Amino acid sequence: MAFSISSTMIFLLSLALFSTLVSADNHLLPGERLNPGNFLKQDRYMLIMQEDCNLVLYNLNKPEWATKTANQGSRCFVTLQSDGNFVIYDEHEQEGRNEAIWASKTDGENGNYVIILQKDGNLVLYSKPIFATGTNRFGSTAVVVAKRNRKAHFGVEQNIIEVTTNL
């Protein structure tokens, strides 16, 4: 094949094309982090790295989910690692090390990952597609589920990006 696009490029292009699903404030890419007081936001949902080292998902002002790591560190941050593990670290700057205090235990191969706070309030870690024909008109490898009404849906029902096709 004379022309080849890397999976990283396709992944990044698909994020740009599907900006209604992924906006700058509702996701983390590998190497990005939330420091104390930083948050992801999607509509009425907010995932915040609190000053007390607890990572909490709020629906309006009501906590829906938490890592239960309050007071287990003094200067914590959460990051998505390149191996797909979502980890809270207590930063020991003077010692030049970080101590993991919580992890999603989703580590695997290094690859393309993104963690998204979806419109339905679900925090989801995505990686490479399991199967794709590669024939969709957007040039990404996103998996498309076609419906009888000839509309393709990306994501779960609460997070639909709808594309009408003329097939």
C-alpha positions, 0 to 999 in steps of 0.5 A: 500500500503506497499510502498509510495512516498510522492508527494514532493519526486516525484516532486523533482525527476521529476525536476532532471529527466527533467533537460533539462527543468529545469536547475539550473539557470532558476528556483526558488523553494519555499523559494529561492530568487533573490536579486538585480543583481541576475537573471534567464537565459534561452538561450537569455532570462533573468529575473533580479531583478534590483537594483531599485526594478523592476523585468524585463524579457529581450529578449537579451537586450530588455525588454519584461515584467516588474513588474513596481516596479522601485523605490518603495523600496530600498532593494528589492528581489523576492521570490517564497513562499511555498503557490505559490505566487511570491512576491517582497519584500522591505527588512527593515532589521533594523526593522526586516520586509519585505514589499510586493510591488508586487505579482503574486496573485497566493497564495493558499495551501502550496505545491510543486511549481516551477517558470521556465523561459522557452525556449520560454521566458515565465515565468511560475509557475507550481504546482501539476499536475491536472491529471496523470495516474502514468504509465509513465516510469520516475516515476513522476506524470508529465502529458504526451500528446501523439502524433500520432507518439508515441512521448510524449511531456512534456511542451508547443511546444517551451519547448518540452522534447521528449520521444519516446515510443514503445507503 
